[in-house]
Amino acid sequence: MENLSDKQLILLAAGHELRIYKKKEIITEIGNTDNLDYFLVDGSVELIAKDGRKQTIAHDSPAAKNPIAHLRPRHYTVRAVSAVKMLVIEWDTLQSLSGERSRSNFVEDADSLNSTTVVDLIRENFSRDLESNEFDLPSLPDIALKVRDALESPSCDATYIAKILNTDPSMAVKIISAAKSPIFHAASEIKSCDQAVVRLGTDTVKQLVQIYAMKELFNTKREKLKKEFQILWNRTTQVSSIAFVLAKLVAKDLDPQKAILAGFVHDIGVLPALTYIDQNADIIDAQDISNLIKELKTELAEKMLLKWGWTDEFLNVVKHADEWLYQSKTEKMDYIDVIHLAKIHWGIGKKVDYPPIYELTAYAKIDEGELTPEKSLQILSEAQKEISAAHKLFSI
C-alpha cells in the first residue's frame, strides 16, 4: 500500500471486495460480461469449458498469479472446489493501477485482512442463506413424524403406535430394548413392540422415538466433522443422563423423560452450525470457529425445533441454555434450570469455563441442603448406575 498514491488508494478502496464462496458455489459463468476481475487468494477453483473440459487451479499454483477466467465474455464457468477466498476488483480500477502494483501485492493485502473481516463475511453469508432458505436445516426421520402425528389423534392407542413402529424394524428394536432398561423398572419380560409401548406409555415412546431419531442427525459423511459430531454426541448424552437424574432428585415437579429431551436439544444447533462453518473452516482459525458456533447455534436450534413442531418449553431451553443467570417466571425449577445444573455437574473435573454452582439462579431454587458442591459429587457417585443406564439407553 505504501507505494500507492492517495488517488490510487481511494480507487482501490472503492473498487475491491473480498468474497468468500462455499464449496461447489458458482463464482462466474460462461458468457458473463461483468466488469470484475477475480484473484484467487485461498482455496481451489475449477474452470469448466463449454465442451465440459475442466481445469483445477489452486491458490498457490502459477496459474493463480493471473485473474481467473479473465476474458470477456467469459470462456469458462468458475466453480469453488473448496471453500474459497477471492479478491474481486473492478476491471477499470485494476487497469488504472496496472504497471504500478502487481497481483501478488493485492493478494498479500487480502491475506493481511484480519480474521474479523472473514468472520463477518461468513456471518453475513449465513444470515443471507438462512433468510433465503438456501441452507437446509436437518429434518427428523419419517418415523418420528408419523408417531408424533399419530399421537395427536384422540383415537390413537398403544396397538396403533406399535403398528407404526413395526414399519421401522430398527426403531422397534430400540423401543423394545428401552422398555427393558432399568430406568423404566420393567417388572416383566418384554418380547414385542406392543408390550413395550404399553409398558412405557405413549408419551415416553414419543420422546424416545424423537431421541433415537435425533441420534441419526449426529452421523455425517464428512471425515473432518465425524470427530466433532462424536464429541458433541458424548457430551449431549451425558448431560441428558445427568438431567434425568437431577429431575428425579431435586426437581420433582418435572418429568424426568422431558428433562432427557431437554438435554438432547439444548445444544442441537451446534450440528448445522458445524456443517455450515466447515465449508469455510480452512480460512478461519479455531477460536473464530468456536465463537461462530456459539453465535449461530441458538438461532439454528430455534428454527429446527419450530420446523419439527416442538413446544415452547423446549424452545426456551435452546434459547437460554447458555444463560447461567437466566431468570424464569416461576419460583419452581423448570427445564432450563435442570439443564444448567446438569451442565455444571457434567463439567466437574473438566477444563470448562463454567461458573460456580452457587452462582446459578437455578441453585437458589433448590431446597436448602438438598444440593451442595460436596453433595453433588456424592449424588453423582450414588446415581452412577442410573446415569450409566441412561447413557446406555441413548446409545442403543
N, C-alpha and C positions, 0 to 999 in steps of 0.2 A: 504493500500500500504506500510505503514511504516514497516510492519513485513516481507516483501519480500526482498530477496537478490537482488543485481544488476542483476545477471543472471536471476532470476525469473521475475524481472520487464521487462527485454528485451524479454523474452519468451512471457509474457502476452501481451505486446505491439504489438508484431509481430503476435500473434495468436488469437486476438479477434477483434470483429467488432460489432457495434451497428446498428441494422437494423430496419427499420420501414416498416410495412406491412399494406396495406389498408384492409378495411372490405371485407370479403369474399375471400381475396387473399390466395392462397395455399402456405404454408410455406415449407412443405416437404411431400413426398408421400409414400404410402406403397411400400416396396421393395427397397427404396433408401438405398444405402450403403456408403453415403458420410462420410467424416472424420470430422463431425461437431456435436457439442452439442448445443442445443438451450435452453436458460433460459428465462422464461417469466418475463419481467420487468414491463410491464404495459399493461392493456387491458385484453381480454379474447380470448382463442382459443378453437377450437372444435377438438377432436380426433375422427376420423371416421374409424371404423374397417372394415375388408374385408366383413363381413356379414351385414354391414350397421349400426351396433350399434354405438351410439355416446356418447361422454363424454365431458362435458364442463369444462375447467379449467380457473379460474380467477387468476390474478397475486397475489392476497392476500390470496389464498387458500393454505392449507397444501401441496396439490399435486404439487404446483408451486415451492416448495423448491428443487425439483429434476429436472434434464434435461427432456425436453418434448420429448416423443417417443424416448427414448434413445437406445433401442435395434437395432442391425444391423442384417439382413436388417430390415428396419422399419416395425413395425406391424400396424402402423396407418398412415392415411393421416391427416396432421395437417392443419387446415384452420382458418384464423382470423375471430373471431366473431365480433370484433370491430376493430378500428384502434389499432395496436399492436406495442409495442416496444420489441425487442428481443435482448438479448446479445448472440452473436454467437461466440463460442470458439472452436478452433481446438481440437479434442479429445486427441491427443497426448500431446498438451500443457497442457490441463487440467489434464491429468494423471501425468505429471511431477510436477504439483503443488498440487496434491491431498494430503490430510493429513496435509497440511500447510496453506490452505486457504479454508474457507467454501463458499458454494454457496451464502449465504446471503451477504458475503462481496463483491463478484463480483457484485451482484445486486446493492449494495449501491454505488459502483463505477460508475455503469451505470447511476443511478439516479443523481449522482453528476455532470455528464457532463452538461455543461452549455447549455442554450436553443439555443445558436447559432449553436451547433452541430446538434440538432434536426431540426432546420430550414434549415440548409444546406442540410440535408438528404432529406427533403421534396422538396426543390428546385431542387435537382438532380433527384429525382423521377419524378417530374413534367416535367422537360426537356426531360427525357427518354421517358415518356409516350406520350408526345406531338409529339416527333420526330418519334416514332414508331406507331403513330395513335391508341394508346391504350386508349386515353382519347377522348371520343366522344364530339365534340362541338355541341351546340344546333343548330337545323335546323329550318328554317322558315316553318310554315304550308303550305300545298299544295296550298291553295287558293292564298296566296301571290305570290308564284312562278308562278302560272297559269296566274294571272293578269300581272305580270311583263313580262312573255314570250309573252303574247298576245299583249301587247303594243309595242313590238319590231317589230311586223308585220305592214307593210305600209297600209294594208287593214283593220286594226283594227278601229272600231268606237265605239261610246257610247253604241249602242244596243248590240254589241258583248260582251263588258265588263260587261254590266248589266246581260247578259245571264250567264256569268261565275259566277258573284256574287250571282245570284239566286240559284246556286247549293249549296251554303253555306248560309242557311237562317239566321244564326246568324250574319254573316258578312254583308249580305244585309241589315238587320235591322240597323246595326251600321252605314252604309253608308247613309241610308235614314235619320237617326237621325242627323248625322253630317251635312247633307245638310240643315237641319232646324236650325242649330246653328247660333246665332247672329254673330259669327266670319265671316261667309260667306254671311251675309246680304241677306238672302233669301227674295225675293220680292213676291214670290207666294208660295202657299201651295205645299209641296212635298208629293206625295202619293205613288210613285212607285220607284223602283230601277233605271229604265230608266231615269226618271225625275231627280233623284239625281245625276246620272252620268253626264247628260247634264248640270245641274246647277253647279256642282263642276268642271267639266273638267277632262279629263282622267289623267293628271299629278297629280292633287290633290288627285284623287281617289287612284292612285297607292301609293302615300305617306301615305294616311290614312290607306289603307289596310296593309301596312307594319307596321305602328304604332300599329294597333289593333292586328296584328299577333305577334309582339314583346311582347305585353302585356301578351300573353299566356306563354311566357318564364319566367314570374315572378311568375308563380304558381309552387308550389312544394309540394310533399307529405311528405317531411321531416319536422317533427314538429320543430326541432331546427332551421331550416332555414326560416320558414314562417315569423317570425317577421323581420328578416334581409331583406328578399325579399320585404316585405311591406314597410319598411323604405326606401329602395332603390327606389321602385316604386313611393312613395310620393315625394321624392326628385327629381327624374327624371321628373315627370310630372310638378312640379313647375318650375324647371329650363327651361324646354321646353316651358312652357307658357310664362315665362319672356323673353326668347329668341325670341319668336314670336312677342311680343310687342316691344321689343327693335329694332328688324329688321325693323319694320314699322316706328319707331321714329328716329333712328339715323344711320341706315344702309339701306338707301332707295334703294340702287342698288341691294340688296339681296332679294331673295324670302322668305317671312315670313314662308311659308309652309316648305321650306327646312331648315329654322332655327329651326323649331319644330323638324324635323327629326334629325338634328344635336344634339339637346338637348337630344333626346331619345337614341342616340347611344354613347354619349360622355363617359358614364360610363358603357356601356353594358358588358364590360369584367369582371365586378365585379360578375356577375351571375355565370359563370363557375368557376371563382376563388373561390368563396364561396363554391360551390359544391365540388370542389377538396379538399380544405383545411378542409372542415367539416369532411372528412374521418380521419383526424389526429387531430381534434380540442381538443380532450381530453388529448393530451400530449404536447401541447404548450400553452403559455399564450396569453391573449387577445391582448397585444401590438404586439407580434410576428405575430398574425393572421392579424392584421391591416397592418403591414408592408409588409407581404407577399402578401396581396390583392393588395396593391399599386404596388408592384413589378411585379406581374403576369398579372394584368388586361389588360395592354396595348397590350401585345403580343397576349393574348387570343382574345381581341376585333378585332385586325387586322386580325387574322386568320378567325374569324367568318364572318366579312364583306367581306373578299375575297371569302369565301365559299358561301356567299349569292349573290355574284356578284355586290356589291355596288361600286360606283365610288370613284375616288381618293379624291374628296373634303370631303367625309365622312371619308375615311381612315385617312386623315390628321387631322380631328377633334379628333379621338380617339388617335392618336399619340401624339398630343400636348395639349390635354385638360387640363393637369395639369402644363403646362409650361407657367407660368404667363408672362415671359419676351420673349415669342416666337416672332420672327421677321418674318413676312410674306414677300413675294416678291413684294407686291403691297402696295401703299400708301392708297388704299381704304380698307374699312372694309371687312373682309372675315368671314366665318362661325366660324372659331376658335376664332376670336376677339369677335364675338357675344356671344359665349358660355362662354368665360372668363368674359365678362360683366354680363351675366345672372347669373353665379355662384356667383359673387361678390354681386349682388343685392339679390340673394337668401340668402346669408349669413348675410345680415344686421340684427342686433339684435340677432344673434345666436353666440354660442361659437365655432367659427371655426377659424382656423389658416390661414386666407387669408390676402394678402397684402392690403394696402390702394388702393382705385380705381385709384388714380392719378399716382401710380407707374406702372400701366399696360401699355404695348405698345399699346394695343387696345384703351386706353383712349386718347392717343395722336392723334389718327386718327379722333376723333370726333371734329366737328366744334366748335370753341371757344364759350362757353356759352351754348351749347346745353345740356351738362350733367355735373353738379357739384354734389358733395355729397348731398347738400341740395335739388337740383332739382331732384336727383334720388328718394328721398323719396316722392317728390311731384308727379313725374311721376308714381311711383308705386301706390300711393293713387288714382290718377286720372284714371289710367289704370286698377284699381282693377276689374272693371266689365269685361273687356276683358280677364284679367288673369283668373278670375273665370270661364268665359265661356269656355276658352281654357282648363282649368283643368277639367271642367265637360265633355267636348268633349272627352278627353282622357280616362275618367273613365267610358265610356259607356259600 
